[in-house]
Amino acid sequence: MGPNGGGDIHGAEAAATGLEPSDASALKVLVGDNDEATLNLLVDMLEVSGCEVLTARSGLDVIAEAINFGPHLIILEGKLPGMDGWSVCSVLSDVLEDTPLVFLSTQCQGDDFVRAKEHGASCCIRKPFGMGDLMKIVEPLSADLDRANRQSLLRGLDAD
């Protein structure tokens, strides 16, 4: 749990606490998995690519953190305690319909892939995964965020 009872804070949000440098244009990613090793791997991979990362270890925590954190991307495992990842994915796809949901599974083929899509996931990454698998999803979203931030900045300059 983070300092305010929520998920663990990583990257740019940790900067607000004075722990790390901040990047206001960082892609905000929420990762939901109850496996510590997987969470640490994802956090490391995402932070290396410049993302601000928040983690949650149960289905209900993923939903709460998604609503509070306002992530640009949510990555979640199917076997979450409290509320499984399939149910979480269904809820979040309705609540945060513009936020891509990436499902992690050991069997991201056939039925699991179809099931992930039916529950609102944008795509499915098969475990074990590598940095390249993750970057295929993160890099386009980061580029879109960078473009949106530049356009916002330019609109602000035009208003002056």
Chimera marker file (.cmm) of the C-alpha trace (Angstrom):
<marker_set name="trace">
<marker id="1" x="0.000" y="0.000" z="0.000" r="1" g="1" b="0" radius="0.5"/>
<marker id="2" x="1.121" y="3.514" z="-0.713" r="1" g="1" b="0" radius="0.5"/>
<marker id="3" x="1.358" y="6.317" z="1.817" r="1" g="1" b="0" radius="0.5"/>
<marker id="4" x="-2.329" y="7.227" z="1.534" r="1" g="1" b="0" radius="0.5"/>
<marker id="5" x="-3.653" y="3.674" z="1.760" r="1" g="1" b="0" radius="0.5"/>
<marker id="6" x="-3.795" y="3.244" z="-2.027" r="1" g="1" b="0" radius="0.5"/>
<marker id="7" x="-1.463" y="1.404" z="-4.346" r="1" g="1" b="0" radius="0.5"/>
<marker id="8" x="2.285" y="1.686" z="-4.359" r="1" g="1" b="0" radius="0.5"/>
<marker id="9" x="3.565" y="4.841" z="-6.051" r="1" g="1" b="0" radius="0.5"/>
<marker id="10" x="6.342" y="4.707" z="-8.631" r="1" g="1" b="0" radius="0.5"/>
<marker id="11" x="7.901" y="7.100" z="-11.140" r="1" g="1" b="0" radius="0.5"/>
<marker id="12" x="6.632" y="10.632" z="-11.590" r="1" g="1" b="0" radius="0.5"/>
<marker id="13" x="3.968" y="10.409" z="-8.876" r="1" g="1" b="0" radius="0.5"/>
<marker id="14" x="6.718" y="9.539" z="-6.412" r="1" g="1" b="0" radius="0.5"/>
<marker id="15" x="8.292" y="12.859" z="-7.444" r="1" g="1" b="0" radius="0.5"/>
<marker id="16" x="5.432" y="14.659" z="-5.744" r="1" g="1" b="0" radius="0.5"/>
<marker id="17" x="6.741" y="13.163" z="-2.517" r="1" g="1" b="0" radius="0.5"/>
<marker id="18" x="10.271" y="14.364" z="-3.343" r="1" g="1" b="0" radius="0.5"/>
<marker id="19" x="11.555" y="10.853" z="-4.007" r="1" g="1" b="0" radius="0.5"/>
<marker id="20" x="12.171" y="10.990" z="-7.758" r="1" g="1" b="0" radius="0.5"/>
<marker id="21" x="12.328" y="13.562" z="-10.571" r="1" g="1" b="0" radius="0.5"/>
<marker id="22" x="8.975" y="14.430" z="-12.128" r="1" g="1" b="0" radius="0.5"/>
<marker id="23" x="7.877" y="14.349" z="-15.759" r="1" g="1" b="0" radius="0.5"/>
<marker id="24" x="4.411" y="15.870" z="-16.147" r="1" g="1" b="0" radius="0.5"/>
<marker id="25" x="4.064" y="14.351" z="-19.626" r="1" g="1" b="0" radius="0.5"/>
<marker id="26" x="4.743" y="10.778" z="-18.470" r="1" g="1" b="0" radius="0.5"/>
<marker id="27" x="2.362" y="8.048" z="-19.537" r="1" g="1" b="0" radius="0.5"/>
<marker id="28" x="0.405" y="7.003" z="-16.434" r="1" g="1" b="0" radius="0.5"/>
<marker id="29" x="0.113" y="3.220" z="-16.143" r="1" g="1" b="0" radius="0.5"/>
<marker id="30" x="-1.805" y="1.225" z="-13.542" r="1" g="1" b="0" radius="0.5"/>
<marker id="31" x="-0.624" y="-2.373" z="-13.108" r="1" g="1" b="0" radius="0.5"/>
<marker id="32" x="-2.792" y="-4.913" z="-11.302" r="1" g="1" b="0" radius="0.5"/>
<marker id="33" x="-1.205" y="-8.223" z="-10.350" r="1" g="1" b="0" radius="0.5"/>
<marker id="34" x="-0.963" y="-10.116" z="-7.085" r="1" g="1" b="0" radius="0.5"/>
<marker id="35" x="2.438" y="-11.610" z="-7.957" r="1" g="1" b="0" radius="0.5"/>
<marker id="36" x="5.237" y="-9.459" z="-6.496" r="1" g="1" b="0" radius="0.5"/>
<marker id="37" x="7.825" y="-10.607" z="-9.061" r="1" g="1" b="0" radius="0.5"/>
<marker id="38" x="5.545" y="-9.741" z="-11.997" r="1" g="1" b="0" radius="0.5"/>
<marker id="39" x="4.681" y="-6.365" z="-10.473" r="1" g="1" b="0" radius="0.5"/>
<marker id="40" x="8.351" y="-5.535" z="-9.941" r="1" g="1" b="0" radius="0.5"/>
<marker id="41" x="9.244" y="-6.596" z="-13.485" r="1" g="1" b="0" radius="0.5"/>
<marker id="42" x="6.458" y="-4.494" z="-14.989" r="1" g="1" b="0" radius="0.5"/>
<marker id="43" x="7.296" y="-1.474" z="-12.824" r="1" g="1" b="0" radius="0.5"/>
<marker id="44" x="10.980" y="-1.701" z="-13.815" r="1" g="1" b="0" radius="0.5"/>
<marker id="45" x="10.182" y="-2.059" z="-17.526" r="1" g="1" b="0" radius="0.5"/>
<marker id="46" x="7.649" y="0.766" z="-17.516" r="1" g="1" b="0" radius="0.5"/>
<marker id="47" x="9.790" y="3.173" z="-15.489" r="1" g="1" b="0" radius="0.5"/>
<marker id="48" x="12.769" y="2.583" z="-17.798" r="1" g="1" b="0" radius="0.5"/>
<marker id="49" x="10.523" y="3.704" z="-20.644" r="1" g="1" b="0" radius="0.5"/>
<marker id="50" x="9.597" y="6.883" z="-18.722" r="1" g="1" b="0" radius="0.5"/>
<marker id="51" x="6.172" y="5.894" z="-17.406" r="1" g="1" b="0" radius="0.5"/>
<marker id="52" x="4.613" y="6.882" z="-14.104" r="1" g="1" b="0" radius="0.5"/>
<marker id="53" x="3.440" y="3.614" z="-12.541" r="1" g="1" b="0" radius="0.5"/>
<marker id="54" x="0.933" y="2.776" z="-9.823" r="1" g="1" b="0" radius="0.5"/>
<marker id="55" x="0.399" y="-0.807" z="-8.664" r="1" g="1" b="0" radius="0.5"/>
<marker id="56" x="-2.535" y="-2.642" z="-7.148" r="1" g="1" b="0" radius="0.5"/>
<marker id="57" x="-2.657" y="-6.196" z="-5.823" r="1" g="1" b="0" radius="0.5"/>
<marker id="58" x="-6.388" y="-7.017" z="-5.838" r="1" g="1" b="0" radius="0.5"/>
<marker id="59" x="-9.281" y="-6.567" z="-8.210" r="1" g="1" b="0" radius="0.5"/>
<marker id="60" x="-11.072" y="-4.032" z="-6.033" r="1" g="1" b="0" radius="0.5"/>
<marker id="61" x="-7.831" y="-2.050" z="-5.580" r="1" g="1" b="0" radius="0.5"/>
<marker id="62" x="-7.372" y="-1.926" z="-9.360" r="1" g="1" b="0" radius="0.5"/>
<marker id="63" x="-10.847" y="-0.403" z="-9.774" r="1" g="1" b="0" radius="0.5"/>
<marker id="64" x="-10.332" y="2.137" z="-6.973" r="1" g="1" b="0" radius="0.5"/>
<marker id="65" x="-6.874" y="3.150" z="-8.190" r="1" g="1" b="0" radius="0.5"/>
<marker id="66" x="-8.073" y="3.404" z="-11.796" r="1" g="1" b="0" radius="0.5"/>
<marker id="67" x="-10.774" y="5.866" z="-10.779" r="1" g="1" b="0" radius="0.5"/>
<marker id="68" x="-8.427" y="7.882" z="-8.514" r="1" g="1" b="0" radius="0.5"/>
<marker id="69" x="-5.239" y="7.757" z="-10.617" r="1" g="1" b="0" radius="0.5"/>
<marker id="70" x="-6.772" y="8.359" z="-14.055" r="1" g="1" b="0" radius="0.5"/>
<marker id="71" x="-4.278" y="6.169" z="-15.937" r="1" g="1" b="0" radius="0.5"/>
<marker id="72" x="-3.614" y="6.321" z="-19.663" r="1" g="1" b="0" radius="0.5"/>
<marker id="73" x="-3.173" y="2.520" z="-19.660" r="1" g="1" b="0" radius="0.5"/>
<marker id="74" x="-4.204" y="-0.346" z="-17.367" r="1" g="1" b="0" radius="0.5"/>
<marker id="75" x="-2.397" y="-3.686" z="-17.355" r="1" g="1" b="0" radius="0.5"/>
<marker id="76" x="-3.995" y="-6.456" z="-15.294" r="1" g="1" b="0" radius="0.5"/>
<marker id="77" x="-3.719" y="-10.161" z="-14.529" r="1" g="1" b="0" radius="0.5"/>
<marker id="78" x="-6.684" y="-12.517" z="-14.626" r="1" g="1" b="0" radius="0.5"/>
<marker id="79" x="-6.153" y="-14.119" z="-11.226" r="1" g="1" b="0" radius="0.5"/>
<marker id="80" x="-6.591" y="-11.164" z="-8.894" r="1" g="1" b="0" radius="0.5"/>
<marker id="81" x="-7.886" y="-11.723" z="-5.359" r="1" g="1" b="0" radius="0.5"/>
<marker id="82" x="-11.224" y="-10.246" z="-4.318" r="1" g="1" b="0" radius="0.5"/>
<marker id="83" x="-12.486" y="-9.736" z="-7.850" r="1" g="1" b="0" radius="0.5"/>
<marker id="84" x="-10.899" y="-11.555" z="-10.769" r="1" g="1" b="0" radius="0.5"/>
<marker id="85" x="-9.277" y="-9.691" z="-13.638" r="1" g="1" b="0" radius="0.5"/>
<marker id="86" x="-12.056" y="-10.631" z="-16.052" r="1" g="1" b="0" radius="0.5"/>
<marker id="87" x="-14.665" y="-8.910" z="-13.873" r="1" g="1" b="0" radius="0.5"/>
<marker id="88" x="-12.371" y="-5.933" z="-13.232" r="1" g="1" b="0" radius="0.5"/>
<marker id="89" x="-11.820" y="-5.591" z="-16.968" r="1" g="1" b="0" radius="0.5"/>
<marker id="90" x="-15.590" y="-5.576" z="-17.592" r="1" g="1" b="0" radius="0.5"/>
<marker id="91" x="-16.185" y="-2.872" z="-14.977" r="1" g="1" b="0" radius="0.5"/>
<marker id="92" x="-13.301" y="-0.671" z="-16.110" r="1" g="1" b="0" radius="0.5"/>
<marker id="93" x="-14.131" y="-0.944" z="-19.801" r="1" g="1" b="0" radius="0.5"/>
<marker id="94" x="-17.526" y="0.593" z="-18.962" r="1" g="1" b="0" radius="0.5"/>
<marker id="95" x="-16.236" y="3.227" z="-16.514" r="1" g="1" b="0" radius="0.5"/>
<marker id="96" x="-13.053" y="4.257" z="-18.370" r="1" g="1" b="0" radius="0.5"/>
<marker id="97" x="-14.088" y="3.470" z="-21.914" r="1" g="1" b="0" radius="0.5"/>
<marker id="98" x="-11.231" y="5.445" z="-23.524" r="1" g="1" b="0" radius="0.5"/>
<marker id="99" x="-8.504" y="3.825" z="-21.417" r="1" g="1" b="0" radius="0.5"/>
<marker id="100" x="-6.813" y="0.825" z="-23.043" r="1" g="1" b="0" radius="0.5"/>
<marker id="101" x="-6.933" y="-2.323" z="-20.914" r="1" g="1" b="0" radius="0.5"/>
<marker id="102" x="-4.201" y="-4.898" z="-21.440" r="1" g="1" b="0" radius="0.5"/>
<marker id="103" x="-4.765" y="-8.356" z="-20.077" r="1" g="1" b="0" radius="0.5"/>
<marker id="104" x="-1.895" y="-10.547" z="-18.846" r="1" g="1" b="0" radius="0.5"/>
<marker id="105" x="-2.349" y="-14.293" z="-19.076" r="1" g="1" b="0" radius="0.5"/>
<marker id="106" x="-0.290" y="-17.445" z="-19.341" r="1" g="1" b="0" radius="0.5"/>
<marker id="107" x="-2.622" y="-18.515" z="-22.138" r="1" g="1" b="0" radius="0.5"/>
<marker id="108" x="-3.273" y="-15.468" z="-24.314" r="1" g="1" b="0" radius="0.5"/>
<marker id="109" x="-4.411" y="-17.546" z="-27.232" r="1" g="1" b="0" radius="0.5"/>
<marker id="110" x="-7.700" y="-18.899" z="-28.454" r="1" g="1" b="0" radius="0.5"/>
<marker id="111" x="-10.345" y="-18.821" z="-25.739" r="1" g="1" b="0" radius="0.5"/>
<marker id="112" x="-8.418" y="-16.553" z="-23.329" r="1" g="1" b="0" radius="0.5"/>
<marker id="113" x="-7.826" y="-13.999" z="-26.090" r="1" g="1" b="0" radius="0.5"/>
<marker id="114" x="-11.508" y="-14.056" z="-27.075" r="1" g="1" b="0" radius="0.5"/>
<marker id="115" x="-12.535" y="-13.852" z="-23.414" r="1" g="1" b="0" radius="0.5"/>
<marker id="116" x="-10.250" y="-10.851" z="-22.823" r="1" g="1" b="0" radius="0.5"/>
<marker id="117" x="-11.762" y="-9.011" z="-25.803" r="1" g="1" b="0" radius="0.5"/>
<marker id="118" x="-15.302" y="-9.874" z="-24.670" r="1" g="1" b="0" radius="0.5"/>
<marker id="119" x="-14.555" y="-8.344" z="-21.266" r="1" g="1" b="0" radius="0.5"/>
<marker id="120" x="-13.305" y="-5.088" z="-22.802" r="1" g="1" b="0" radius="0.5"/>
<marker id="121" x="-9.548" y="-5.649" z="-23.081" r="1" g="1" b="0" radius="0.5"/>
<marker id="122" x="-7.763" y="-3.929" z="-25.943" r="1" g="1" b="0" radius="0.5"/>
<marker id="123" x="-5.244" y="-6.744" z="-26.203" r="1" g="1" b="0" radius="0.5"/>
<marker id="124" x="-3.676" y="-9.625" z="-24.345" r="1" g="1" b="0" radius="0.5"/>
<marker id="125" x="-0.004" y="-10.203" z="-23.488" r="1" g="1" b="0" radius="0.5"/>
<marker id="126" x="1.062" y="-13.767" z="-22.894" r="1" g="1" b="0" radius="0.5"/>
<marker id="127" x="3.163" y="-14.551" z="-19.839" r="1" g="1" b="0" radius="0.5"/>
<marker id="128" x="6.107" y="-14.810" z="-19.800" r="1" g="1" b="0" radius="0.5"/>
<marker id="129" x="6.568" y="-11.557" z="-21.694" r="1" g="1" b="0" radius="0.5"/>
<marker id="130" x="9.516" y="-9.403" z="-22.636" r="1" g="1" b="0" radius="0.5"/>
<marker id="131" x="10.247" y="-5.703" z="-22.867" r="1" g="1" b="0" radius="0.5"/>
<marker id="132" x="9.492" y="-5.761" z="-26.599" r="1" g="1" b="0" radius="0.5"/>
<marker id="133" x="5.988" y="-7.117" z="-25.977" r="1" g="1" b="0" radius="0.5"/>
<marker id="134" x="5.288" y="-4.314" z="-23.537" r="1" g="1" b="0" radius="0.5"/>
<marker id="135" x="6.829" y="-1.575" z="-25.700" r="1" g="1" b="0" radius="0.5"/>
<marker id="136" x="4.572" y="-2.485" z="-28.651" r="1" g="1" b="0" radius="0.5"/>
<marker id="137" x="1.741" y="-1.148" z="-26.486" r="1" g="1" b="0" radius="0.5"/>
<marker id="138" x="3.448" y="1.597" z="-24.467" r="1" g="1" b="0" radius="0.5"/>
<marker id="139" x="5.359" y="3.409" z="-27.233" r="1" g="1" b="0" radius="0.5"/>
<marker id="140" x="2.337" y="4.327" z="-29.407" r="1" g="1" b="0" radius="0.5"/>
<marker id="141" x="0.422" y="5.524" z="-26.334" r="1" g="1" b="0" radius="0.5"/>
<marker id="142" x="3.412" y="7.623" z="-25.205" r="1" g="1" b="0" radius="0.5"/>
<marker id="143" x="3.694" y="9.124" z="-28.678" r="1" g="1" b="0" radius="0.5"/>
<marker id="144" x="-0.023" y="9.994" z="-28.657" r="1" g="1" b="0" radius="0.5"/>
<marker id="145" x="0.338" y="11.616" z="-25.222" r="1" g="1" b="0" radius="0.5"/>
<marker id="146" x="3.382" y="13.611" z="-26.381" r="1" g="1" b="0" radius="0.5"/>
<marker id="147" x="1.423" y="14.872" z="-29.419" r="1" g="1" b="0" radius="0.5"/>
<marker id="148" x="-1.548" y="15.819" z="-27.238" r="1" g="1" b="0" radius="0.5"/>
<marker id="149" x="0.724" y="17.656" z="-24.775" r="1" g="1" b="0" radius="0.5"/>
<marker id="150" x="2.451" y="19.576" z="-27.592" r="1" g="1" b="0" radius="0.5"/>
<marker id="151" x="-0.901" y="20.558" z="-29.103" r="1" g="1" b="0" radius="0.5"/>
<marker id="152" x="-2.154" y="21.716" z="-25.710" r="1" g="1" b="0" radius="0.5"/>
<marker id="153" x="1.013" y="23.755" z="-25.194" r="1" g="1" b="0" radius="0.5"/>
<marker id="154" x="0.663" y="25.334" z="-28.636" r="1" g="1" b="0" radius="0.5"/>
<marker id="155" x="-2.990" y="26.189" z="-27.980" r="1" g="1" b="0" radius="0.5"/>
<marker id="156" x="-1.899" y="27.826" z="-24.736" r="1" g="1" b="0" radius="0.5"/>
<marker id="157" x="0.743" y="29.889" z="-26.567" r="1" g="1" b="0" radius="0.5"/>
<marker id="158" x="-1.806" y="30.952" z="-29.188" r="1" g="1" b="0" radius="0.5"/>
<marker id="159" x="-4.137" y="32.174" z="-26.430" r="1" g="1" b="0" radius="0.5"/>
<marker id="160" x="-1.446" y="34.528" z="-25.093" r="1" g="1" b="0" radius="0.5"/>
<link id1="1" id2="2" r="1" g="1" b="0" radius="0.2"/>
<link id1="2" id2="3" r="1" g="1" b="0" radius="0.2"/>
<link id1="3" id2="4" r="1" g="1" b="0" radius="0.2"/>
<link id1="4" id2="5" r="1" g="1" b="0" radius="0.2"/>
<link id1="5" id2="6" r="1" g="1" b="0" radius="0.2"/>
<link id1="6" id2="7" r="1" g="1" b="0" radius="0.2"/>
<link id1="7" id2="8" r="1" g="1" b="0" radius="0.2"/>
<link id1="8" id2="9" r="1" g="1" b="0" radius="0.2"/>
<link id1="9" id2="10" r="1" g="1" b="0" radius="0.2"/>
<link id1="10" id2="11" r="1" g="1" b="0" radius="0.2"/>
<link id1="11" id2="12" r="1" g="1" b="0" radius="0.2"/>
<link id1="12" id2="13" r="1" g="1" b="0" radius="0.2"/>
<link id1="13" id2="14" r="1" g="1" b="0" radius="0.2"/>
<link id1="14" id2="15" r="1" g="1" b="0" radius="0.2"/>
<link id1="15" id2="16" r="1" g="1" b="0" radius="0.2"/>
<link id1="16" id2="17" r="1" g="1" b="0" radius="0.2"/>
<link id1="17" id2="18" r="1" g="1" b="0" radius="0.2"/>
<link id1="18" id2="19" r="1" g="1" b="0" radius="0.2"/>
<link id1="19" id2="20" r="1" g="1" b="0" radius="0.2"/>
<link id1="20" id2="21" r="1" g="1" b="0" radius="0.2"/>
<link id1="21" id2="22" r="1" g="1" b="0" radius="0.2"/>
<link id1="22" id2="23" r="1" g="1" b="0" radius="0.2"/>
<link id1="23" id2="24" r="1" g="1" b="0" radius="0.2"/>
<link id1="24" id2="25" r="1" g="1" b="0" radius="0.2"/>
<link id1="25" id2="26" r="1" g="1" b="0" radius="0.2"/>
<link id1="26" id2="27" r="1" g="1" b="0" radius="0.2"/>
<link id1="27" id2="28" r="1" g="1" b="0" radius="0.2"/>
<link id1="28" id2="29" r="1" g="1" b="0" radius="0.2"/>
<link id1="29" id2="30" r="1" g="1" b="0" radius="0.2"/>
<link id1="30" id2="31" r="1" g="1" b="0" radius="0.2"/>
<link id1="31" id2="32" r="1" g="1" b="0" radius="0.2"/>
<link id1="32" id2="33" r="1" g="1" b="0" radius="0.2"/>
<link id1="33" id2="34" r="1" g="1" b="0" radius="0.2"/>
<link id1="34" id2="35" r="1" g="1" b="0" radius="0.2"/>
<link id1="35" id2="36" r="1" g="1" b="0" radius="0.2"/>
<link id1="36" id2="37" r="1" g="1" b="0" radius="0.2"/>
<link id1="37" id2="38" r="1" g="1" b="0" radius="0.2"/>
<link id1="38" id2="39" r="1" g="1" b="0" radius="0.2"/>
<link id1="39" id2="40" r="1" g="1" b="0" radius="0.2"/>
<link id1="40" id2="41" r="1" g="1" b="0" radius="0.2"/>
<link id1="41" id2="42" r="1" g="1" b="0" radius="0.2"/>
<link id1="42" id2="43" r="1" g="1" b="0" radius="0.2"/>
<link id1="43" id2="44" r="1" g="1" b="0" radius="0.2"/>
<link id1="44" id2="45" r="1" g="1" b="0" radius="0.2"/>
<link id1="45" id2="46" r="1" g="1" b="0" radius="0.2"/>
<link id1="46" id2="47" r="1" g="1" b="0" radius="0.2"/>
<link id1="47" id2="48" r="1" g="1" b="0" radius="0.2"/>
<link id1="48" id2="49" r="1" g="1" b="0" radius="0.2"/>
<link id1="49" id2="50" r="1" g="1" b="0" radius="0.2"/>
<link id1="50" id2="51" r="1" g="1" b="0" radius="0.2"/>
<link id1="51" id2="52" r="1" g="1" b="0" radius="0.2"/>
<link id1="52" id2="53" r="1" g="1" b="0" radius="0.2"/>
<link id1="53" id2="54" r="1" g="1" b="0" radius="0.2"/>
<link id1="54" id2="55" r="1" g="1" b="0" radius="0.2"/>
<link id1="55" id2="56" r="1" g="1" b="0" radius="0.2"/>
<link id1="56" id2="57" r="1" g="1" b="0" radius="0.2"/>
<link id1="57" id2="58" r="1" g="1" b="0" radius="0.2"/>
<link id1="58" id2="59" r="1" g="1" b="0" radius="0.2"/>
<link id1="59" id2="60" r="1" g="1" b="0" radius="0.2"/>
<link id1="60" id2="61" r="1" g="1" b="0" radius="0.2"/>
<link id1="61" id2="62" r="1" g="1" b="0" radius="0.2"/>
<link id1="62" id2="63" r="1" g="1" b="0" radius="0.2"/>
<link id1="63" id2="64" r="1" g="1" b="0" radius="0.2"/>
<link id1="64" id2="65" r="1" g="1" b="0" radius="0.2"/>
<link id1="65" id2="66" r="1" g="1" b="0" radius="0.2"/>
<link id1="66" id2="67" r="1" g="1" b="0" radius="0.2"/>
<link id1="67" id2="68" r="1" g="1" b="0" radius="0.2"/>
<link id1="68" id2="69" r="1" g="1" b="0" radius="0.2"/>
<link id1="69" id2="70" r="1" g="1" b="0" radius="0.2"/>
<link id1="70" id2="71" r="1" g="1" b="0" radius="0.2"/>
<link id1="71" id2="72" r="1" g="1" b="0" radius="0.2"/>
<link id1="72" id2="73" r="1" g="1" b="0" radius="0.2"/>
<link id1="73" id2="74" r="1" g="1" b="0" radius="0.2"/>
<link id1="74" id2="75" r="1" g="1" b="0" radius="0.2"/>
<link id1="75" id2="76" r="1" g="1" b="0" radius="0.2"/>
<link id1="76" id2="77" r="1" g="1" b="0" radius="0.2"/>
<link id1="77" id2="78" r="1" g="1" b="0" radius="0.2"/>
<link id1="78" id2="79" r="1" g="1" b="0" radius="0.2"/>
<link id1="79" id2="80" r="1" g="1" b="0" radius="0.2"/>
<link id1="80" id2="81" r="1" g="1" b="0" radius="0.2"/>
<link id1="81" id2="82" r="1" g="1" b="0" radius="0.2"/>
<link id1="82" id2="83" r="1" g="1" b="0" radius="0.2"/>
<link id1="83" id2="84" r="1" g="1" b="0" radius="0.2"/>
<link id1="84" id2="85" r="1" g="1" b="0" radius="0.2"/>
<link id1="85" id2="86" r="1" g="1" b="0" radius="0.2"/>
<link id1="86" id2="87" r="1" g="1" b="0" radius="0.2"/>
<link id1="87" id2="88" r="1" g="1" b="0" radius="0.2"/>
<link id1="88" id2="89" r="1" g="1" b="0" radius="0.2"/>
<link id1="89" id2="90" r="1" g="1" b="0" radius="0.2"/>
<link id1="90" id2="91" r="1" g="1" b="0" radius="0.2"/>
<link id1="91" id2="92" r="1" g="1" b="0" radius="0.2"/>
<link id1="92" id2="93" r="1" g="1" b="0" radius="0.2"/>
<link id1="93" id2="94" r="1" g="1" b="0" radius="0.2"/>
<link id1="94" id2="95" r="1" g="1" b="0" radius="0.2"/>
<link id1="95" id2="96" r="1" g="1" b="0" radius="0.2"/>
<link id1="96" id2="97" r="1" g="1" b="0" radius="0.2"/>
<link id1="97" id2="98" r="1" g="1" b="0" radius="0.2"/>
<link id1="98" id2="99" r="1" g="1" b="0" radius="0.2"/>
<link id1="99" id2="100" r="1" g="1" b="0" radius="0.2"/>
<link id1="100" id2="101" r="1" g="1" b="0" radius="0.2"/>
<link id1="101" id2="102" r="1" g="1" b="0" radius="0.2"/>
<link id1="102" id2="103" r="1" g="1" b="0" radius="0.2"/>
<link id1="103" id2="104" r="1" g="1" b="0" radius="0.2"/>
<link id1="104" id2="105" r="1" g="1" b="0" radius="0.2"/>
<link id1="105" id2="106" r="1" g="1" b="0" radius="0.2"/>
<link id1="106" id2="107" r="1" g="1" b="0" radius="0.2"/>
<link id1="107" id2="108" r="1" g="1" b="0" radius="0.2"/>
<link id1="108" id2="109" r="1" g="1" b="0" radius="0.2"/>
<link id1="109" id2="110" r="1" g="1" b="0" radius="0.2"/>
<link id1="110" id2="111" r="1" g="1" b="0" radius="0.2"/>
<link id1="111" id2="112" r="1" g="1" b="0" radius="0.2"/>
<link id1="112" id2="113" r="1" g="1" b="0" radius="0.2"/>
<link id1="113" id2="114" r="1" g="1" b="0" radius="0.2"/>
<link id1="114" id2="115" r="1" g="1" b="0" radius="0.2"/>
<link id1="115" id2="116" r="1" g="1" b="0" radius="0.2"/>
<link id1="116" id2="117" r="1" g="1" b="0" radius="0.2"/>
<link id1="117" id2="118" r="1" g="1" b="0" radius="0.2"/>
<link id1="118" id2="119" r="1" g="1" b="0" radius="0.2"/>
<link id1="119" id2="120" r="1" g="1" b="0" radius="0.2"/>
<link id1="120" id2="121" r="1" g="1" b="0" radius="0.2"/>
<link id1="121" id2="122" r="1" g="1" b="0" radius="0.2"/>
<link id1="122" id2="123" r="1" g="1" b="0" radius="0.2"/>
<link id1="123" id2="124" r="1" g="1" b="0" radius="0.2"/>
<link id1="124" id2="125" r="1" g="1" b="0" radius="0.2"/>
<link id1="125" id2="126" r="1" g="1" b="0" radius="0.2"/>
<link id1="126" id2="127" r="1" g="1" b="0" radius="0.2"/>
<link id1="127" id2="128" r="1" g="1" b="0" radius="0.2"/>
<link id1="128" id2="129" r="1" g="1" b="0" radius="0.2"/>
<link id1="129" id2="130" r="1" g="1" b="0" radius="0.2"/>
<link id1="130" id2="131" r="1" g="1" b="0" radius="0.2"/>
<link id1="131" id2="132" r="1" g="1" b="0" radius="0.2"/>
<link id1="132" id2="133" r="1" g="1" b="0" radius="0.2"/>
<link id1="133" id2="134" r="1" g="1" b="0" radius="0.2"/>
<link id1="134" id2="135" r="1" g="1" b="0" radius="0.2"/>
<link id1="135" id2="136" r="1" g="1" b="0" radius="0.2"/>
<link id1="136" id2="137" r="1" g="1" b="0" radius="0.2"/>
<link id1="137" id2="138" r="1" g="1" b="0" radius="0.2"/>
<link id1="138" id2="139" r="1" g="1" b="0" radius="0.2"/>
<link id1="139" id2="140" r="1" g="1" b="0" radius="0.2"/>
<link id1="140" id2="141" r="1" g="1" b="0" radius="0.2"/>
<link id1="141" id2="142" r="1" g="1" b="0" radius="0.2"/>
<link id1="142" id2="143" r="1" g="1" b="0" radius="0.2"/>
<link id1="143" id2="144" r="1" g="1" b="0" radius="0.2"/>
<link id1="144" id2="145" r="1" g="1" b="0" radius="0.2"/>
<link id1="145" id2="146" r="1" g="1" b="0" radius="0.2"/>
<link id1="146" id2="147" r="1" g="1" b="0" radius="0.2"/>
<link id1="147" id2="148" r="1" g="1" b="0" radius="0.2"/>
<link id1="148" id2="149" r="1" g="1" b="0" radius="0.2"/>
<link id1="149" id2="150" r="1" g="1" b="0" radius="0.2"/>
<link id1="150" id2="151" r="1" g="1" b="0" radius="0.2"/>
<link id1="151" id2="152" r="1" g="1" b="0" radius="0.2"/>
<link id1="152" id2="153" r="1" g="1" b="0" radius="0.2"/>
<link id1="153" id2="154" r="1" g="1" b="0" radius="0.2"/>
<link id1="154" id2="155" r="1" g="1" b="0" radius="0.2"/>
<link id1="155" id2="156" r="1" g="1" b="0" radius="0.2"/>
<link id1="156" id2="157" r="1" g="1" b="0" radius="0.2"/>
<link id1="157" id2="158" r="1" g="1" b="0" radius="0.2"/>
<link id1="158" id2="159" r="1" g="1" b="0" radius="0.2"/>
<link id1="159" id2="160" r="1" g="1" b="0" radius="0.2"/>
</marker_set>
